[in-house]
Amino acid sequence: MTHPEAKHGRLPYLEPPPYSPIEWALAQVHGNAVINLASGSPDPRVAPIEEISRTSREILRELEATALMYPSPGGVEPLKRSIRRWCEYLQLGRGRVTVTSGAQHAIKLISELLLRGRKFAHEDPTFVEGMFPLLGAASANIPIPVDSMGMDTVRLESALRSGSRPLLVYSVPTCNNPTGVTMTLERRKHLLELADTYDFTILEDDPYRAVALSPGISLYKLRPDRVIYVGSMSKVISPGLRIGFVYSKDEELEGKLSRLAQTDFSTSTLNQYIVSRLIDSGFVQGRVNMLRTHYRRKLLAMRDSLEGNGLTREASPEDGFFTLVSFSKPSLEVFKASLRRGVVFVPAEKFYYSNTKRASRLARLSAGYPKEEDIEPAVKVIADSARL
Ligand SMILES: Cc1ncc(COP(=O)(O)O)c(C=O)c1O
């Protein structure tokens, strides 16, 4: 339904985000038809509707009400086994699994368990929704800039040398959100060396590995004793199932996380069985190549459209969903003008925890959700709006 004010070219904007800037951007749409470059959801056109529906019927036929009871703490055993298989397929090596309601819930549990009253460092900009529970638990945060090679570990080292002592470093080293950048191997190794020298743990948030053609070797694979890995089935199956996991060498951590997860039962029992079967049957592994080329193609279509329309990218990601774009005026102005022409994206300021003046001219565009053929016209609208 069209919002009554939309046809006059005016929309009632909500206040700038006290909460997720992504949810804020999407809330401004007021149900109008738009091209959506704001959502971090995967492409709905590759959602495996048939397989989920068939698998769900099979499970209910075979397991009957068992699949509809409360889940066991930390996840049902068949899914824990399947996730170990999945992680070996992703070449992460061995680990112990705690099932969570998506990666976001995993970050929340880890924050509550480990970070209360302690400090953490993180990429700047970073995934703002992951930051909420971390900031909620920690006593302080230490933002470390990201450049075209990922987290600037030399800047992290200077912070550590001058006395900062984080317990945890939160990193999205592969297809960082919102920059799209994948951390180089050299930086990954440097980060791990720093973890040894200054004795901190790395929280590796890695939801894009299975949809990236060049994800880089996982930090967990390099040093399982220094890294708590957070994985997600959201981008490779679908986010609505809410299945993520913590993968770690540490048996004690697994026990504590499972006990903490009892306070909210984590996630749906039925969905856990569904994901378990989709992994065990090889269905998920079978779609990885298709997804990797699908998202690479869409991201490159976005790159070409941005270049063709004279818009500047902050970095040149080749994988994942996101590209960060800079304008010569505040991105909120470009946002409003684009929305009037039917295109929504996310002003990127709220992904930053320092340097916010420059950040007010940046925007996160996602190539993940829109139709491929809509990307070029949407970018043109944004470019025209940026020139107004
Ligand atoms: C870096 C990052 N971590 C975590 C998530 C959320 O994953 P999940 O759906 O598993 O909670 C996202 C989603 O966009 C993300 O970009």
The ligand as a Gaussian input file, in Angstrom:
#p B3LYP/6-31G(d) Opt

LIG

0 1
 C       28.912000      -9.580000       9.836000
 C       27.575000     -10.150000      10.158000
 N       27.431000     -10.908000      11.255000
 C       26.258000     -11.454000      11.573000
 C       25.133000     -11.249000      10.796000
 C       23.827000     -11.824000      11.216000
 O       23.781000     -13.188000      10.966000
 P       22.602000     -14.082000      11.522000
 O       21.444000     -13.956000      10.575000
 O       23.163000     -15.458000      11.537000
 O       22.244000     -13.591000      12.896000
 C       25.225000     -10.464000       9.639000
 C       24.039000     -10.216000       8.820000
 O       23.959000      -9.363000       7.975000
 C       26.488000      -9.906000       9.315000
 O       26.666000      -9.144000       8.233000

